[in-house]
Amino acid sequence: MEKIIQITAGRGPAECTWVVAQVLKKVLEEAQELQLETTLLQREVGSENGTIETATIAVKGKNVATFVNSWIGTIQWIGQSQFRKMHKRKNWFIGVFEIEPEKNASISENDIQYQAMRSSGAGGQHVNKVSSAVRATHIPTGIAVVAMDSRSQHQNKKLATERLLKKLEDETLQQLKSYVGKQWENQLNVQRGNPVRTFTGSDFKKNKVLKSYKGIRQKLKTDLRNENN
Protein backbone atom coordinates (compact mmCIF):
# COMPACT_ATOMS: atom_id res chain seq x y z
CA MET A 1 0.00 0.00 0.00
CA GLU A 2 1.21 3.51 -0.81
CA LYS A 3 0.19 6.77 0.81
CA ILE A 4 1.17 10.29 -0.21
CA ILE A 5 1.40 13.13 2.28
CA GLN A 6 2.11 16.81 1.88
CA ILE A 7 3.80 18.87 4.61
CA THR A 8 3.18 22.59 4.16
CA ALA A 9 3.74 25.90 5.90
CA GLY A 10 0.65 27.30 4.23
CA ARG A 11 0.87 31.07 4.25
CA GLY A 12 2.96 31.03 7.39
CA PRO A 13 6.16 33.06 7.82
CA ALA A 14 9.75 31.83 7.58
CA GLU A 15 9.49 30.27 11.03
CA CYS A 16 6.81 27.91 9.72
CA THR A 17 8.98 26.90 6.78
CA TRP A 18 11.71 26.03 9.29
CA VAL A 19 9.19 23.85 11.12
CA VAL A 20 8.30 22.09 7.84
CA ALA A 21 11.98 21.20 7.36
CA GLN A 22 12.16 19.78 10.89
CA VAL A 23 8.92 17.83 10.53
CA LEU A 24 10.13 16.38 7.22
CA LYS A 25 13.21 15.04 9.00
CA LYS A 26 11.08 13.58 11.78
CA VAL A 27 8.69 11.91 9.34
CA LEU A 28 11.56 10.31 7.41
CA GLU A 29 13.31 9.20 10.62
CA GLU A 30 10.15 7.67 12.06
CA ALA A 31 9.33 5.93 8.76
CA GLN A 32 12.81 4.43 8.70
CA GLU A 33 12.41 3.16 12.27
CA LEU A 34 9.18 1.46 11.19
CA GLN A 35 10.90 0.02 8.10
CA LEU A 36 8.69 1.95 5.72
CA GLU A 37 9.89 2.95 2.27
CA THR A 38 9.78 6.70 1.50
CA THR A 39 10.23 8.68 -1.70
CA LEU A 40 10.51 12.46 -1.73
CA LEU A 41 8.30 13.47 -4.66
CA GLN A 42 8.42 17.22 -4.38
CA ARG A 43 10.11 19.90 -2.28
CA GLU A 44 9.90 23.69 -2.48
CA VAL A 45 12.65 25.41 -0.52
CA GLY A 46 11.88 28.47 1.58
CA SER A 47 13.45 31.92 1.48
CA GLU A 48 15.80 31.16 4.40
CA ASN A 49 18.57 28.57 4.50
CA GLY A 50 17.41 25.22 5.81
CA THR A 51 13.71 25.96 5.30
CA ILE A 52 11.06 24.24 3.17
CA GLU A 53 7.72 25.71 2.13
CA THR A 54 6.18 22.39 1.17
CA ALA A 55 7.29 18.79 0.73
CA THR A 56 5.45 15.77 -0.62
CA ILE A 57 6.37 12.20 0.30
CA ALA A 58 5.21 8.78 -0.89
CA VAL A 59 5.26 6.17 1.88
CA LYS A 60 5.00 2.40 1.36
CA GLY A 61 5.01 -0.57 3.69
CA LYS A 62 3.19 -2.49 6.37
CA ASN A 63 0.81 -0.45 8.54
CA VAL A 64 1.51 2.64 6.41
CA ALA A 65 -2.06 3.88 6.96
CA THR A 66 -1.58 3.97 10.73
CA PHE A 67 1.71 5.84 10.33
CA VAL A 68 0.25 8.41 7.96
CA ASN A 69 -2.86 8.97 10.09
CA SER A 70 -0.64 9.73 13.07
CA TRP A 71 0.73 12.77 11.20
CA ILE A 72 -2.36 14.08 9.39
CA GLY A 73 -3.56 17.40 10.78
CA THR A 74 -2.02 20.47 12.36
CA ILE A 75 1.51 20.31 13.80
CA GLN A 76 2.48 22.81 16.50
CA TRP A 77 5.98 23.92 17.40
CA ILE A 78 6.54 25.93 20.57
CA GLY A 79 9.77 27.86 20.54
CA GLN A 80 11.72 31.03 19.86
CA SER A 81 11.89 32.24 16.27
CA GLN A 82 15.00 31.02 14.46
CA PHE A 83 15.13 34.23 12.43
CA ARG A 84 13.72 36.97 14.68
CA LYS A 85 15.22 36.49 18.12
CA MET A 86 13.23 39.35 19.69
CA HIS A 87 9.94 38.19 18.22
CA LYS A 88 7.36 37.54 20.95
CA ARG A 89 5.41 34.84 19.16
CA LYS A 90 6.23 31.35 20.43
CA ASN A 91 3.58 29.17 18.75
CA TRP A 92 3.96 28.15 15.11
CA PHE A 93 1.66 25.91 13.08
CA ILE A 94 2.00 23.90 9.88
CA GLY A 95 -0.21 21.29 8.20
CA VAL A 96 0.17 17.69 7.04
CA PHE A 97 -2.34 16.47 4.47
CA GLU A 98 -2.93 13.21 2.62
CA ILE A 99 -3.09 13.42 -1.15
CA GLU A 100 -5.02 10.96 -3.27
CA PRO A 101 -2.78 10.03 -6.25
CA GLU A 102 -4.16 9.87 -9.75
CA LYS A 103 -4.58 6.32 -10.95
CA ASN A 104 -2.23 5.37 -13.78
CA ALA A 105 -2.89 2.43 -16.07
CA SER A 106 -0.21 -0.22 -16.17
CA ILE A 107 1.95 -0.42 -19.28
CA SER A 108 1.10 -3.31 -21.60
CA GLU A 109 3.47 -4.82 -24.15
CA ASN A 110 0.64 -4.53 -26.67
CA ASP A 111 0.86 -0.75 -26.29
CA ILE A 112 4.46 -0.68 -27.55
CA GLN A 113 5.12 -0.52 -31.28
CA TYR A 114 8.54 -1.38 -32.68
CA GLN A 115 9.99 -0.17 -35.95
CA ALA A 116 13.30 -1.25 -37.50
CA MET A 117 15.33 1.55 -39.02
CA ARG A 118 18.78 2.16 -40.38
CA SER A 119 21.35 3.48 -37.99
CA SER A 120 22.77 6.89 -38.72
CA GLY A 121 26.27 8.19 -38.24
CA ALA A 122 29.70 6.64 -38.69
CA GLY A 123 30.02 2.90 -39.08
CA GLY A 124 30.72 2.11 -42.69
CA GLN A 125 28.67 -0.03 -45.04
CA HIS A 126 27.09 -2.12 -42.26
CA VAL A 127 25.41 0.91 -40.71
CA ASN A 128 24.14 2.13 -44.07
CA LYS A 129 22.72 -1.18 -45.31
CA VAL A 130 21.42 -3.03 -42.25
CA SER A 131 18.29 -1.90 -40.40
CA SER A 132 19.60 -2.72 -36.94
CA ALA A 133 18.32 0.33 -35.09
CA VAL A 134 14.95 0.11 -33.35
CA ARG A 135 12.39 2.77 -32.51
CA ALA A 136 9.99 1.89 -29.70
CA THR A 137 6.80 3.93 -29.43
CA HIS A 138 4.24 3.89 -26.63
CA ILE A 139 1.03 4.13 -28.65
CA PRO A 140 -1.29 5.67 -25.98
CA THR A 141 1.08 8.58 -25.24
CA GLY A 142 3.12 8.81 -28.43
CA ILE A 143 6.36 8.78 -26.44
CA ALA A 144 9.16 7.22 -28.48
CA VAL A 145 12.82 6.30 -28.07
CA VAL A 146 15.48 4.97 -30.43
CA ALA A 147 18.27 2.48 -29.74
CA MET A 148 21.14 2.01 -32.17
CA ASP A 149 23.93 1.11 -29.76
CA SER A 150 24.39 -2.44 -31.06
CA ARG A 151 24.68 -4.13 -34.46
CA SER A 152 22.15 -6.62 -33.15
CA GLN A 153 18.56 -5.63 -33.81
CA HIS A 154 17.45 -7.91 -30.98
CA GLN A 155 19.77 -6.15 -28.54
CA ASN A 156 18.64 -2.73 -29.74
CA LYS A 157 15.01 -3.76 -29.27
CA LYS A 158 15.79 -4.74 -25.68
CA LEU A 159 17.59 -1.43 -25.07
CA ALA A 160 14.75 0.55 -26.66
CA THR A 161 12.21 -1.19 -24.43
CA GLU A 162 14.22 -0.43 -21.30
CA ARG A 163 14.64 3.21 -22.28
CA LEU A 164 10.97 3.59 -23.13
CA LEU A 165 9.85 2.14 -19.80
CA LYS A 166 12.26 4.46 -17.98
CA LYS A 167 10.98 7.45 -19.93
CA LEU A 168 7.38 6.50 -19.19
CA GLU A 169 8.25 6.12 -15.51
CA ASP A 170 9.82 9.57 -15.50
CA GLU A 171 6.80 10.99 -17.27
CA THR A 172 4.47 9.42 -14.72
CA LEU A 173 6.51 10.93 -11.89
CA GLN A 174 6.36 14.36 -13.55
CA GLN A 175 2.61 14.04 -13.89
CA LEU A 176 2.36 13.13 -10.23
CA LYS A 177 4.47 16.13 -9.26
CA SER A 178 2.27 18.34 -11.40
CA TYR A 179 -0.80 16.88 -9.76
CA VAL A 180 0.72 17.48 -6.34
CA GLY A 181 1.44 21.06 -7.30
CA LYS A 182 -2.23 21.55 -8.06
CA GLN A 183 -2.99 20.52 -4.50
CA TRP A 184 -1.32 23.70 -3.31
CA GLU A 185 -4.68 24.89 -2.00
CA ASN A 186 -4.06 22.49 0.86
CA GLN A 187 -1.77 25.09 2.33
CA LEU A 188 -4.73 27.43 2.66
CA ASN A 189 -6.39 24.98 5.01
CA VAL A 190 -3.76 25.03 7.75
CA GLN A 191 -5.64 25.80 10.94
CA ARG A 192 -4.40 26.42 14.42
CA GLY A 193 -5.60 24.50 17.41
CA ASN A 194 -6.04 20.83 18.21
CA PRO A 195 -2.59 19.83 16.93
CA VAL A 196 -2.01 16.12 16.33
CA ARG A 197 1.61 16.57 17.42
CA THR A 198 3.41 19.23 19.41
CA PHE A 199 7.15 19.85 19.42
CA THR A 200 9.16 22.10 21.69
CA GLY A 201 12.68 23.50 21.67
CA SER A 202 15.29 24.23 19.03
CA ASP A 203 16.35 20.58 19.04
CA PHE A 204 12.77 19.77 18.04
CA LYS A 205 12.03 17.20 20.69
CA LYS A 206 8.53 15.81 20.73
CA ASN A 207 6.31 16.87 23.63
CA LYS A 208 9.28 18.11 25.63
CA VAL A 209 8.43 18.58 29.30
CA LEU A 210 10.09 21.61 30.82
CA LYS A 211 11.26 20.90 34.33
CA SER A 212 10.50 23.57 36.90
CA TYR A 213 11.84 23.62 40.43
CA LYS A 214 9.92 26.76 41.43
CA GLY A 215 7.18 24.84 43.22
CA ILE A 216 9.70 22.61 45.01
CA ARG A 217 11.72 25.62 46.22
CA GLN A 218 8.57 27.35 47.45
CA LYS A 219 7.53 24.24 49.38
CA LEU A 220 10.97 23.99 51.02
CA LYS A 221 10.81 27.66 52.05
CA THR A 222 7.36 27.15 53.55
CA ASP A 223 8.50 24.06 55.48
CA LEU A 224 11.57 25.93 56.77
CA ARG A 225 9.42 28.86 58.01
CA ASN A 226 7.05 26.46 59.76
CA GLU A 227 9.97 24.81 61.53
CA ASN A 228 11.32 28.18 62.74
CA ASN A 229 7.97 29.31 64.09
C-alpha positions as CSV (number, residue, x, y, z in Angstrom):
1,M,0.0,0.0,0.0
2,E,1.2,3.5,-0.8
3,K,0.2,6.8,0.8
4,I,1.2,10.3,-0.2
5,I,1.4,13.1,2.3
6,Q,2.1,16.8,1.9
7,I,3.8,18.9,4.6
8,T,3.2,22.6,4.2
9,A,3.7,25.9,5.9
10,G,0.6,27.3,4.2
11,R,0.9,31.1,4.2
12,G,3.0,31.0,7.4
13,P,6.2,33.1,7.8
14,A,9.8,31.8,7.6
15,E,9.5,30.3,11.0
16,C,6.8,27.9,9.7
17,T,9.0,26.9,6.8
18,W,11.7,26.0,9.3
19,V,9.2,23.8,11.1
20,V,8.3,22.1,7.8
21,A,12.0,21.2,7.4
22,Q,12.2,19.8,10.9
23,V,8.9,17.8,10.5
24,L,10.1,16.4,7.2
25,K,13.2,15.0,9.0
26,K,11.1,13.6,11.8
27,V,8.7,11.9,9.3
28,L,11.6,10.3,7.4
29,E,13.3,9.2,10.6
30,E,10.1,7.7,12.1
31,A,9.3,5.9,8.8
32,Q,12.8,4.4,8.7
33,E,12.4,3.2,12.3
34,L,9.2,1.5,11.2
35,Q,10.9,0.0,8.1
36,L,8.7,2.0,5.7
37,E,9.9,3.0,2.3
38,T,9.8,6.7,1.5
39,T,10.2,8.7,-1.7
40,L,10.5,12.5,-1.7
41,L,8.3,13.5,-4.7
42,Q,8.4,17.2,-4.4
43,R,10.1,19.9,-2.3
44,E,9.9,23.7,-2.5
45,V,12.6,25.4,-0.5
46,G,11.9,28.5,1.6
47,S,13.5,31.9,1.5
48,E,15.8,31.2,4.4
49,N,18.6,28.6,4.5
50,G,17.4,25.2,5.8
51,T,13.7,26.0,5.3
52,I,11.1,24.2,3.2
53,E,7.7,25.7,2.1
54,T,6.2,22.4,1.2
55,A,7.3,18.8,0.7
56,T,5.5,15.8,-0.6
57,I,6.4,12.2,0.3
58,A,5.2,8.8,-0.9
59,V,5.3,6.2,1.9
60,K,5.0,2.4,1.4
61,G,5.0,-0.6,3.7
62,K,3.2,-2.5,6.4
63,N,0.8,-0.4,8.5
64,V,1.5,2.6,6.4
65,A,-2.1,3.9,7.0
66,T,-1.6,4.0,10.7
67,F,1.7,5.8,10.3
68,V,0.2,8.4,8.0
69,N,-2.9,9.0,10.1
70,S,-0.6,9.7,13.1
71,W,0.7,12.8,11.2
72,I,-2.4,14.1,9.4
73,G,-3.6,17.4,10.8
74,T,-2.0,20.5,12.4
75,I,1.5,20.3,13.8
76,Q,2.5,22.8,16.5
77,W,6.0,23.9,17.4
78,I,6.5,25.9,20.6
79,G,9.8,27.9,20.5
80,Q,11.7,31.0,19.9
81,S,11.9,32.2,16.3
82,Q,15.0,31.0,14.5
83,F,15.1,34.2,12.4
84,R,13.7,37.0,14.7
85,K,15.2,36.5,18.1
86,M,13.2,39.3,19.7
87,H,9.9,38.2,18.2
88,K,7.4,37.5,20.9
89,R,5.4,34.8,19.2
90,K,6.2,31.3,20.4
91,N,3.6,29.2,18.8
92,W,4.0,28.2,15.1
93,F,1.7,25.9,13.1
94,I,2.0,23.9,9.9
95,G,-0.2,21.3,8.2
96,V,0.2,17.7,7.0
97,F,-2.3,16.5,4.5
98,E,-2.9,13.2,2.6
99,I,-3.1,13.4,-1.2
100,E,-5.0,11.0,-3.3
101,P,-2.8,10.0,-6.2
102,E,-4.2,9.9,-9.7
103,K,-4.6,6.3,-10.9
104,N,-2.2,5.4,-13.8
105,A,-2.9,2.4,-16.1
106,S,-0.2,-0.2,-16.2
107,I,1.9,-0.4,-19.3
108,S,1.1,-3.3,-21.6
109,E,3.5,-4.8,-24.1
110,N,0.6,-4.5,-26.7
111,D,0.9,-0.7,-26.3
112,I,4.5,-0.7,-27.6
113,Q,5.1,-0.5,-31.3
114,Y,8.5,-1.4,-32.7
115,Q,10.0,-0.2,-36.0
116,A,13.3,-1.3,-37.5
117,M,15.3,1.5,-39.0
118,R,18.8,2.2,-40.4
119,S,21.4,3.5,-38.0
120,S,22.8,6.9,-38.7
121,G,26.3,8.2,-38.2
122,A,29.7,6.6,-38.7
123,G,30.0,2.9,-39.1
124,G,30.7,2.1,-42.7
125,Q,28.7,0.0,-45.0
126,H,27.1,-2.1,-42.3
127,V,25.4,0.9,-40.7
128,N,24.1,2.1,-44.1
129,K,22.7,-1.2,-45.3
130,V,21.4,-3.0,-42.3
131,S,18.3,-1.9,-40.4
132,S,19.6,-2.7,-36.9
133,A,18.3,0.3,-35.1
134,V,14.9,0.1,-33.4
135,R,12.4,2.8,-32.5
136,A,10.0,1.9,-29.7
137,T,6.8,3.9,-29.4
138,H,4.2,3.9,-26.6
139,I,1.0,4.1,-28.6
140,P,-1.3,5.7,-26.0
141,T,1.1,8.6,-25.2
142,G,3.1,8.8,-28.4
143,I,6.4,8.8,-26.4
144,A,9.2,7.2,-28.5
145,V,12.8,6.3,-28.1
146,V,15.5,5.0,-30.4
147,A,18.3,2.5,-29.7
148,M,21.1,2.0,-32.2
149,D,23.9,1.1,-29.8
150,S,24.4,-2.4,-31.1
151,R,24.7,-4.1,-34.5
152,S,22.2,-6.6,-33.2
153,Q,18.6,-5.6,-33.8
154,H,17.5,-7.9,-31.0
155,Q,19.8,-6.1,-28.5
156,N,18.6,-2.7,-29.7
157,K,15.0,-3.8,-29.3
158,K,15.8,-4.7,-25.7
159,L,17.6,-1.4,-25.1
160,A,14.8,0.5,-26.7
161,T,12.2,-1.2,-24.4
162,E,14.2,-0.4,-21.3
163,R,14.6,3.2,-22.3
164,L,11.0,3.6,-23.1
165,L,9.8,2.1,-19.8
166,K,12.3,4.5,-18.0
167,K,11.0,7.5,-19.9
168,L,7.4,6.5,-19.2
169,E,8.3,6.1,-15.5
170,D,9.8,9.6,-15.5
171,E,6.8,11.0,-17.3
172,T,4.5,9.4,-14.7
173,L,6.5,10.9,-11.9
174,Q,6.4,14.4,-13.5
175,Q,2.6,14.0,-13.9
176,L,2.4,13.1,-10.2
177,K,4.5,16.1,-9.3
178,S,2.3,18.3,-11.4
179,Y,-0.8,16.9,-9.8
180,V,0.7,17.5,-6.3
181,G,1.4,21.1,-7.3
182,K,-2.2,21.6,-8.1
183,Q,-3.0,20.5,-4.5
184,W,-1.3,23.7,-3.3
185,E,-4.7,24.9,-2.0
186,N,-4.1,22.5,0.9
187,Q,-1.8,25.1,2.3
188,L,-4.7,27.4,2.7
189,N,-6.4,25.0,5.0
190,V,-3.8,25.0,7.8
191,Q,-5.6,25.8,10.9
192,R,-4.4,26.4,14.4
193,G,-5.6,24.5,17.4
194,N,-6.0,20.8,18.2
195,P,-2.6,19.8,16.9
196,V,-2.0,16.1,16.3
197,R,1.6,16.6,17.4
198,T,3.4,19.2,19.4
199,F,7.2,19.8,19.4
200,T,9.2,22.1,21.7
201,G,12.7,23.5,21.7
202,S,15.3,24.2,19.0
203,D,16.4,20.6,19.0
204,F,12.8,19.8,18.0
205,K,12.0,17.2,20.7
206,K,8.5,15.8,20.7
207,N,6.3,16.9,23.6
208,K,9.3,18.1,25.6
209,V,8.4,18.6,29.3
210,L,10.1,21.6,30.8
211,K,11.3,20.9,34.3
212,S,10.5,23.6,36.9
213,Y,11.8,23.6,40.4
214,K,9.9,26.8,41.4
215,G,7.2,24.8,43.2
216,I,9.7,22.6,45.0
217,R,11.7,25.6,46.2
218,Q,8.6,27.4,47.5
219,K,7.5,24.2,49.4
220,L,11.0,24.0,51.0
221,K,10.8,27.7,52.1
222,T,7.4,27.2,53.6
223,D,8.5,24.1,55.5
224,L,11.6,25.9,56.8
225,R,9.4,28.9,58.0
226,N,7.1,26.5,59.8
227,E,10.0,24.8,61.5
228,N,11.3,28.2,62.7
229,N,8.0,29.3,64.1
